[in-house]
């Protein structure tokens, strides 16, 4: 069966086999229109609202589009319109529409405009809700509230008794009311990758921002791009959407889950043990004007709390000046306006627009704490310019021999019950103000920090966690007799901005340790684990999970199931699975599979504990989050889908044995170009983090790497002064980053091998000593290369040998990568550059390599590289 044939027939197959009911063919047999009297009645209020939606569709070109492509008439009224909505679509016309892969319908799996109870099998819903559907002649795309209306109508038409039969539910006592975070996704982003589907989780991930909410109607999602284009460097808050559902408790065999294949055999905290766990599966949405609950109005509420600063002040050894911070609650953290946070019958958790970080205050006064002297217990560590507030062990470790490397989780021995890192680069000026500690050409700056015994200000952000609940006590459950009125809440996380909103962790799975397939990895530390694969319960201070045996599956992400028993091979759907494919839309997700799992301490979340009872929370994240961001990015290993990889900016700051190379290369303009480098003042720029990348410079007839020192890079100052640029990485997609990684791997495999540790003899990209000094995108053979990172005197006295298109050894789109060997036999460089933030490191053995590299299938050669020699000769190695 070909992919298109599968998609055409998958609705019946999936319903009949994965939901496990026996009489579906009798009710929905192929070629037999569904009798409208099998549907449930719809309230007058909902009929009126839906009628307004149909009128909007007629006015804005949607009705004409469906008439032209499928012969569907939306100009009917009453029962005639309902019959049109429920009848099977002409098979030939639907097949033709699906075969047009530019139409956006090639991942639609249903056979009707409306399939009662199943938005994913309803072409009308797919048309309005899928970001891939963009017909010609459309004047306007729908709002989230309009999509919600159609969604409610589709659920309203479903007969609950029929649904119970389909799901093999014997009585209402088997059902519960629960709040879920949910979204409609194209096939690329569903757990099964088979067709566009509704995707659910009991956890939502909202994100902070310094610009208001911005809904992108074309892409049918909220976007981090500010609505005010003059403020493009900022980031809009990103909400999570929740709804109330009737759900059943099931074992995982009935579900399609987001899972992580490369972590098989790891700790029981991951998804390996799903066969022994229970999950909640939504059956039907409950909404406003729902006759199932006697037209009741759904009232949602939330409770959020941030304890980071309070927990820090309660720590042993932390001494506050005058005042202690109090917890921050919902009114300070998330939007309270019902006109903004209610979208139809769904509910949005939206972070308050605020500065990403700001000085922490109580009663208008800045909070200060005393920095202990380096070596004072229990705070013996400094991590560059941050105080490490507790002793911890790594969350992830590499284990196994060289031929069988695995990445495993540790067993959570050290929960993060307070911020692991806190910034200490500022000092009290007087009781209400502070100033940065001045940088010097000597190590006086570092000595001042090590000596401690000064007061430093605390900074805060809006990161928090909490719960979302629906008031079901007021609902009339007469038709749902037997279902408890108790509503199970959803867990809500409000966390840091996603610097790569178009990329998700699971897109990079093949570049992490993958036991049984390959030991190749791009990550020296961390990895790409998704939060959806963690099996840890939510913060019990926010959600009382009690004896609930589904409490450790709150983070799971589920959708309709395509199981092995259907006989459908997932490999027959390559277009819907390839993370490097051109998806034709901009994604924006708020479920756990687009968030990072925990690390040390974490990026989106971390893990906390009460008497060895481990849970997911935010109280152990760095304070402010930007301090965590700096270290995560510098060490290359933390969740590239959220934390940008700045390893090549700071690589020389680390000790030689731990000089982490880049894993997901960012280009020169993305990490910043220094005016004193080869590009000159004309091309000077600052990167996403407000810093600038490395460059080669010749001093005393010797090549050195000039780079930003990690300890002196001021992430906090950059954030406070508006120097973060969220626009630099916002548009990058998985396909582009995967190409960069493939080209990086090609270079590391072909250049002389320099691995971090002698015991690792295989060619592991993440263990190379080669430092990627410059990276720029080039269309080899078609355009001249700017070669901004190549000094004009690196070979001869000009760059023609590498910049001129006629000198290209490979063809097509690719990259110019310049590497230098960073294997220095001393701890680190001792001289400071003029701006007091940059240092110099000798190029070990004068080893500098210039690479032309491409993945273009039409290029005979994929890589050409040369080692730069003093005599100016060029000896290209071509492969």
N, C-alpha and C positions, 0 to 999 in steps of 0.2 A: 504494500500500500504506500503510495507516494504521500508526501507531506500535505499537499492540497486536498487529496482525497480524505486523509485522516481528519483534517480540520473540518471538512464538510460534514463528516459523520460523527464527530467526537461528542456532540451534545448528548445524543441518545446513549452512546457507549459509556460515557463517563457517568451519567446519571444512573443508568441501569446496573452498572457493575460496581462502581466505587461507593454508591450509596446503599446498595445491597437490597433493593426491593424487587418483588417478583412480578408485579402487574403493571410495570411502567409501559410495556409495549401496548397493552390494551388501552391505556390512557393516551399515550402519545405515539401511536403507530405511524410509521413513515407514510406520507401521502394522505393522511386522514386529518382534516382540520380539527382543532380542539374545540369542543362544544363550549360556548361561552357560559353556559349554565354550570360548568364544572368550576367556575371561578367564584371567589368570595365577593360579597357586596362591598362597595366602596362608599365612603361617606360623601355627603353632598359637598362639604367643604373641600375635600380633596378633589372631587370631580371638577369643581369650579377652578381650583388652582391649576389642575392639569389642563383644563380647557384653555386657560390663559397661556400656558406653556406651548400648546399646539398652535395657538394664534401667533405667538412669537416665532415659532418655527416657520410658519407660512410667510411671515413678514420678512424673515432674514435668510431665506433661500434654502432652508433645510428640507421643507416639503417638496420644493422643486427638484432638489438633488435626489431624493428618494423616488420621486415619480420618474425621473429620467433614467436612473440606473436600475431600478427594480420594478417599475410599474406600479408603485404603491401610491394610493390616493389618501392623503391626510386631510383632504378638504371635506370629508364626510363628517357626520355628527351622530350622536347617540349610539344605538346598538350597531348601526352600520359601521361606524368608526371602530367600535370595539371588535367587531368581526374582522375588520381589516388588520387590526393590531395582532389578533390572535391566530389568524390563519397562517399556514406555511407559505413562505416566500417561494416564488417560482424558482425551481431548482437550477435551471439553466442560467438564469440571470444572476442568481446568487453565486454560482460557481464562477461565472465570468468576472463578477466583482471581486471575488477572493483571488482569482488568478492575477489580477492587477495588483502587484505588490506595492505599488505606489498609492493605492487607494486607502490603505490603513485598515482594510477589512481582511487581510490575509491571515490574521490571527484571531478572527471571530469564529466562534464554534457553534452558534445556534442556528435555528431554521425559521424563526418568527421575529416579527418586530418586537413583540413582548412575550416572554415565557414567564408566566406567573411564578413568583417566588425566586426567580433566578436572573438578576440583572446581567450576569455575564453571558447568558444565552439569549439576550434580548438585543436585536440589532439596533433598535431605537436608542437604547441606553448606550451601547457601544459607540454609536455615531456621536452622541453628545459628550460622552465621558472619556473616550480614548484620545490622547494627544496625537495619535498617528492619523486620525481622520481629519483631513483638511481639504474638503471639496472646493472646486472652483465655484464662484458665484455666491459664497457665503458672506453675508454682510457683518455678522456678529457671532461670536462664540459665547457659550452659556456661562453664567455665573455658577459658583458652587451651590448656591441656594436652588437654582433651577435644576441642576443635576440631582440634588437631594429630593426635589419634588417628584421627578420621574422615578427615582429609586424607590421612594415610598409607594408610588402607584403600583409598581411591579410587585413589591412585597404585599401590598394590600389585596391584590387579586388572588394571592395564593391561599388555598384552603388549608387550614392548620391540620385537619384530620388527614388530608391527603399527604401533607408533608410528613406527618408522623408515620404514615404507612410507608412512605418512601425511605425514611430513615430507620424503619423497624423500631419505632418507639411505641411501647405498649400503653403508657399512661402519662399524664401530665406530671406525676411525681418524679419522672425521670428527667424533667426539664428544670432549668434555672433561668433567672433573669440576670444578665451580666452586661457590663459596659466593655466595649472593645474599641481599640483604635483600628481604623480600617481605611482602605483605599482601593480603587479600581486601577489595575495595572495592565499594560501591554504584556504579551507573552514573555518578552525578554526578562521581565522582572518578577514573574510568578515563581513559586517554588518548583512547579512541575515543568515550566517552559513550554507547555503544549499549546496554550491559547490564552487570550486575555481573560482575566479572572478577578474576582473580588479576593482581597488578601487581608487577613485579620491578625491581630495580636492583642493580648491583654495588657500590653505596654505601649505607650506612645512616646516619641522623642521629639520634643519641641526644642528650638534653639534661640539663644539670645541674639540681640542685634542693637545697633544704634540708629536704625531707621524703622519707620512703621511698616506694618503688614503690607504685602504687595501680591495680589493674586494675578497670575498670568493666564488669561482666559484662553489664549491660543494653545498653551501647553497643559491646560486644565490642572494647574497646580499653583501653589504659592512659590514664590521665588525669592532668593536671597538678594537679588538685584534691587536696589532702591527704585521706587517709582519716580523720584526726582533724579533725572539723569545727570544733573550737575553734581550730585553727591555719589557718583558711581563708585568711589573708593570705599564707601561704607557698606554695611551689610544690613539688610532688612531682617526683622525677626521672622522666624519660621514656626508656624503653629503645628500642632498635631490635632487630628480630627477624631472625634469619638461618637459612638452611637450606642443605643440600648438594643440588645438582642435577646431573644429566647435561644438558649443554648442547651446542648447535651454534653454530658461527660463521656468521653470515649478514650480508648487506647489508641496509640499512634498508628496502628495498622489501617485505620479508617481515614487517615489524613495524608495530605502532601505537605511536608515540612521543609523549610529551609534548613539544610544540614551542611556540615563541614566535613568533606571527605578526607582532607589531609591530616585531621587530628584523630583519626581512628586509633584506638588503643591508648588514649590519654586518660587523664583522671576522670573519675565518675562525675565530676562537675560539668562535663561537656555532654554533647548529645549522643554519646556512644550508648548510653543506657536507656534510650527512649522506649525500648520495648517493654520496660517495666513501669512506665509512667502513664499518668492520665492527663488529658488535655480537655479544654472546653472548645466545642465546635459550634459556631453560630448556625442557627436554623432559620430564623426569621427576625427581621428588624421590627422593633416597636417604635411608633412615631406619633407625631401630633395628628389629630383627626383620624386616629386608627380605630375602626369599629371593633377591633379585637379587644380594646380596652375602653370601649364606650366613649370614643372621641376625646379621651383625656389629653391634656397637654403635658409633655414630658419636661420635667424640671431637672436640669443638671446642676451640680455644684462641684467645686473642687477645693482641695486643701493642699497648699504647698508650703514647704519650710526649708530654709537654708541654715545649717548649723555649723558651717565651716569655721567661722571666726569664734563663735562661742566655744566650740570644742577645743580650738587652739588655746584659748585663754585659760581653759581648765586643765591644760596639760602640765605635768610636773616640769618645773624648770622655766616655764614661760612666765615672765613677770610683766604685768601691764602697768602703764603709767596712768594713774588717776582713775580711769574708767575701764570696765570690761564690756565687750560687745554682747549684745543680746541676739537671739535668733531672729531671722527675717522671715515674715509670714506672707501669705498670699497677696495682701493689699499692697505690699512693697515690691512684689515679684512678678505677678501676672495680671493681665488685663481683667478688669472687673465689669466692664460695660457690656451688658447683655446684647445691645444692638450690634456689637462687633463680634462677640464670641459665640453667638448663636447663628448657625448657618442652616436655616430650615429646621429640621428635626435633629440635626447633629450639633455637636458642641466642640468649640475650638479652645484649646489651651494655648494662650499667646503670651509670650514674655513681654513685660513692659519695655517699650523702647527706652534705652538708657545708654549712657557711656558704657563701653564694653568692660572697662575697669575704672574704678574711681576710689579716692581715699575713703576709708571706712570712718564713719562718724557716729557718735552718740550725742544726742541733744546739740547737734551742730558742731561738736568738737571732734577733731581728728583723734583716732585711737592709735596709741603707740605701745610698743613692747620692747623690752630690753634684750638686745642681742647678746647671748652668752659668748664667752671667750672660746676660741677654737680649742677643742679637747675637753671642755667641760662636759661632764655627764649630765643628763643622758644625751646631750646633743654634741657628740664628738665629731660629727661630719659637717663639712661644708661641701656643697656641690657647686663649685664656682661661686656664683653670687647669690646662692639660695641656702637657707638653713634647712637641713634635713631634720625633721622634727621627731623621727622615730626610726629605730633599726628595723629593716625589713629584708626579706629575701625576694629574689626575682620570682615573678609569677610564672614565667616561662623559662625553660631550660632546654639546652640541646643535649641529647644523650645518644648512645649507640656508637658503634665503631664507624670507621670512615666509609664503609660500604653500606651502612644502614643507619644513617642519621635520622633522628626523629625529633620533632618538637613536642614537648609534653608540658602540661600545666603542672605547677607545683600544687600542693594540697592546701593552699590557703592558710599557712601557719601564722601569718602576720597581718591581720585585718587592718585596714586604714581607717581608724576612728577619729582622725583629725587630719588636717592638711599635711601631706607628706613634705611638701616644699613651701617655703614662704620667702618672699623677696626681702633682701636686706641691703639693698644698694642705696638707700636714702637714710638720712639722719634728721633728728629733730633740730629745727632752727630756733623755734620758741614753742610755747605750749599749743599753738594753733597752726603752725606751718612747719614745713620740712624742706630739705634741699638735697639734690643728688650728691653723693660722695665724690669729690673731684678726682679725675683720673690724672695720672702723672707718668713721666717717662721712666721713672723707677717703679719698684714694686710697692711703693708706699700705699697705693690704693688697695692692693691685696692685703698688705699688713694691717691696715686700718680695720678691714673686715674681719681678719683672723683674730685681732686683739679683742674685738667685741666691746662689751660694756658701754654701748651707746644705745639710744632709743631710736628705733626705726618705725615708720608708719605702717599700719596695716592697710591693705587695699582689698576691695571686695568686687564681686561681680554678681550677676543675677542667677547663677547656676543653683538649682534646687531640685528636689523631688517631692512627690506627693501622690494624690489619688484623685480620681474622677468618679463621681457617683451620680446615679439617677434616683430621684425620689419616687420610688415605686409604691410606697405606702398609700399614696393618694390615688393610685390607679384602680379602676374597676376591673377586677380580674375574674368576673363572672364566667366568661367564656374560657378562662384559663384555670378553672377550678383544679386545685391540687398543686399548682405551682406556688412555691413560697414567695411571699411578697418581699423577702429580703433580696436586695440587689447586690451582686458581687461587683466590687469596684474594679476599675482599671488602674494600673500603676502609671504614673506620669513622671517623666524625666524632662527637665528643662536644662539644657547643657550648652556647651561651647558652639560657636559657629562651625559649619562645615566648610572648610576652605576649598574642598573639591566636591561641590554638590552634584556634579555629573558622573561621579565615580563611586562605586561601592566596594567594600572590602572583598567580597566574593569574586569580583572581576579579576582579582590578582591571585587566585588560589594556586595556579600552576607555577607561580614564582616564589612560593613558600615551600618549606620542607614537605614532601609528599611521599611518605613511606610506601614502598612497593612499586613506585613509578620511577623516581629519580631522586638523587640527593642534591640536585642543583637548587640553590636558594639565592635570592637577592638580598636577604635580610640577615644581617649579622646579629641583630637582636629583634625581639618582638615578632611581628608577623602580621597576618591579615585576618585574624579570627574575627568573626562577626558576633555581635552581642546576641543575635538570634540563636546561636549554638550553645549559649551558656544555660545551664540548668540550675539557677540560683534564685531563691525566692526574693521578693521585693522587700524593701525597708519595712519591718514590722511596726515601726513607729508611725508609719503612714497608712499601712494596710494590715488589718488583723487577719492573718491567714489561719491562725489557730491550728486545728487539726486537719485543715483542708489538704487533701492529698493531690490537689492540682497546684499547690503553691509554688512548686519549683519549675513550673512550665509557663509562668507568666511571660517570659521573654520569647517564647516560641512564636514563629510566624507561619501561618497555615493558609491553605487555600483548597479549592476543590481538588479531588485526587485523580491522578492517572496512575493506577497501580500496576504492578507486574502481571497480575492475574488478567488484565485486559488484553494482554498479548501485544500491546503497543510498545515498540522499541523507542526509547527516548532519543537514540542516535539518529532517528529519521527526521528529527526536527532541528537541523543544525543552525538554521537562520535564527531560531528563537533561543539559542543557547550561547552562541559565540559572543564573548564580551567585547571583542574587537569589531563587531559589526556596526554598520551605520544605522542607528535606530530611528533617525529622522525626527526626533523630538528631544526636548530637554526634560530630564527627569528631576523629580524632587520628592524624596520619600521621608516618612517620619515613623517608620516601624523599626524594630531592633535589627533587622538584617542590613540596614544602611547605617548602622552605628557600630562603633568599635567595641570589642570585648575589653575586659579589664587587663591592666598591665601594672606597672609600678611607677606611680600610683594609678594612672589611667588617663584617658582623654575625655571620653564621653561620660563614663561612670567609673566607679571603683567598687571594691568589695569591703564591707565593714563587718563587725561582729559583736555580739553580746554573749559572753560566756560560751565562746566557741560556736555560736549559732551564726553562720555566715549569711550575709544578705547583700543585695545590690543597693548602692546608695551613692550620694555625691559628697558626703561630708569629708571624705579622705582625699579629695582632689586638691591639687596645688592651689595656693592662694597668693595672688589671683590666678585664674586659669592660664593666663598668658605666660606665667613663669613655667608652668608645666609644658606649655606649647613649645617654648624655646628648647627645652632639653629633649623632648620627644622628637622634634624636627631635626635637631643636631645629631641624634644617634641613629637616624635613618630607619629605625625599626618599628615605629609605632603607627600602625594603621594608616597606610598611605592614603586611604580614601578620605580621611579626615585631617590627619596631620601631614602637612607638606614635608617633603624630604629636603632638609637644608644641610645634610651631612657634608656636602662638598663646600659649603660656605665655611664650616668650622673644623674641617677634618684635622688640621694641624694642631688644634687645641688639645686633642686627646693624646694620651701616652702612646708610644709606638706600638705596644702590644694590643691596643684597643683603639686603633685609628680607623673608626668606622667609615667605610666608603659609602658612596651613594647607592641607593637601591632603586629609586624611581627618579631618574634624572630630571631636574628642572633646568631650563635653558638660561643663558646668561641674563637676558632681560627680565626673567622671572625672579631671579635671586638678587638682581641689582648689579650694575656695571660701574666700577669705580673710575672717576675722572683721571686718576693718575696711572691707570692701566693702559694697555695697548690701544684701546678704543678711543681714549682721550675724552676731553670735556664735552665734546659734541654729543656723545652717546651716553653720558652719565645718566644713571637711573637708580632708583631704589627698589628693592624687591618687595615681595608680598609682606615681609616682616619688618620692613623699614631699614634693612641692612643691605650690604653689598657683597658680592661674591669674590672669589680669589682671582688672582692674575699672576702671570709670570713677569718678573723684572730682573734685569741684569745689573749686578752690583759687583764691581771689582773683577770683571770678566768671569763672574760665576752666576749661574741662574738660581734664583730664589723664588719661592712661592709667597706672595703677599696675601694675607688672609685676615678676616675678621676674627678676633679673639672671642671665644665663647663667654669667658668670664666678664668681658667688658662690653659685650653687645647688650644693649639696654632695651629689652623687649617691653618692660614696664613703661619706660620713658617713651618709647615709640608709640605704644598704645595710648598713653595719656595725651601725647602731643599730636595725635591724628596721623601718624606716619605708617600705620598699617594700610595696605592696599588690597582690599578683598576682591578687586576686579581682575587682578593679574591671573588668578587661577580659576576664576569662576566658570569660564567656558570650556576648560580642558575636559576631554572625554576619555573614556577607557581606551578607545582605539589608538589615540595619539600616545598615551602613556605606555601602552603595551608595545608600540613600535619603538619607543625610546628604550624600553627595557630589553627588547630583543636585540637592538643594535648594541646596547651596552654589553650584553652577554656575548655577542659575537666578538667584540673587541677584547674582552677579558680572556676569551678562549684562544685568541690568535696572538695576542701580545705575550711577551715573556711572563711566565707565571710568577706572581708575587703573592703568596698566601699569608694570612695573618699568623697562623701557627704551623709549625713544621709537621705536626701530626696530621694535618689536613692536606693530603696530597692530591685529592681530586680537584677538579676545576670548579670551585664554588665561587660564584660571582660575588657573594657577600663577604668573602674573606680576602679579597685582593688588597694589596698595598698600593695599587695604582690610584692616584687621585685625579678625578675628572676636573681639570682646571677650567676648561671652556667647553660649552656645548651650544651649538646653534643649528637651526634647521636650514637645510640647503636643498635645492632642486638641482642635483648634480647633472652636469652636461647641458642644462637648459638655461641656467642663470649663473651669474658670478656669485661667489660666496663672499659675504661681508668679511669673514675671518676676523671679527672684532677682538677675539681673544688670542690671536696670533701676533706676537711682537714682530715689527717690520724687520728687525735684525736677527730673527730666530734662524733664518737661512738666508744668507746673502744680505741684501739691503732693501728688499721689497717682498711683498706677499704674493706676487703673481703666480708663483709655483703652486700655491694652494687656492688662491681666490679666483683665478681665471677659469671660466667654464670649459675652455678647451683643454685644460689640464686635469679634468676629472677622470678618474680611473673607474668609477662606478657610474651608473645612470639612474635617474629618477629621484623621487623625494627620499631624503634621508637626513643624515646629520654629520656635522663636522665636530668630532670629539678630540680634544687635546688632553693627554694624560701626562702626569709626572709621577715619578716614584717617590713615595713619602716615607720610605724605610730609613728614618734617621736613627742613629745609634745613641742619641742623647734624649733626655726627657722631653725637650721641646726648645723652640727658638727663644732667645733671650733678648733680642732687640725689638724695640717698639717702632712702628712707623709713625709718621708725623702727626696723624690725627688721634693718636693715643688709644685707638681701639683696634688697630691692626698690628699684626706681627709678621715676621718673615721666617721661613723654614728653608734650609738648603734642599735643593733637589738632589736626592741621594744618587750618587754615581753619575750625575749629569744625565739621567735617563728621562728624556722627554719624547713622547710619541704623538704623532699626528695621524688621525684616522679619517678616511672617507668611508662612510658605511651606509647601507641602504637595505631595506627588505623588499624593494621593488622586484616583483616576479619577472619583469622584462629585462632586468639588468644581468648581463652575463656574469659580472663580478659583483659580489656582495660587500666586500671589504678590501680596502687598500690602506696600508699603514707604512709609516717610515719612522725610524728613529732619527732624531735630529742630531747632526754631527757638527763639530766645531768648524770643520773645513767647508761647510756649506753644501756638501754633496747630499743628494737625495737618492735613496735606494728603496723604491716602493716594493712592498711585498703585497702581491695581489692574489685574491682567492675568491 
